[in-house]
Amino acid sequence: MQEITHNNMPEAISLVYTKLLAIERMLQSQPGEVPVERDSFLNIKQAAELLTLAVPTVYCLVSKGELPVHKRGKRLYFSSKELLDWIKAGRKKTTDEVRAEAEAFTSRTKR
């Protein structure tokens, strides 16, 4: 890497800008994947993007008490970990899983 001087500053900034655009394009080419840090807090817009819901829908879920939220003053904060756990908790079992549970239950309760 070459040393940045006053004379080559425009070239260096241009190179950084070009690389930044390339990174931005890579991130945008992965739809549905929102880069989220563990235990990071999101605002309403970021939470809606993570959940792939509209902002009014997120407000509605919060008002119904269905979505985990933290409130400070008038601001809502969402834990990315809690939102991902909320999504995972809504998983539907497959037919095979339900069948296996039923068989396990009936084998335990036989007299």
WOUR-V653502 format. One record per pair of residues at least 12 apart in sequence whose ideal C-beta (glycine too) atoms are under 8 Angstrom apart, sorted by the first residue. I is the first residue (numbers start at 1). J is the second residue. Records with the same first field share a line. If there is no record, write none. Layout:
I->J / J
This chain:
32->52
34->46 / 49 / 50
36->50 / 80 / 84
37->80
38->80 / 81
39->79 / 80 / 81
40->79 / 80
41->70 / 77 / 78 / 79 / 80
42->77 / 78 / 79 / 80 / 83
43->75 / 76 / 77 / 78
44->58 / 59 / 76 / 78
46->78
47->76 / 78 / 83
50->78 / 80 / 83 / 84
51->83 / 87
62->76
67->83 / 86
68->82 / 83 / 85 / 86
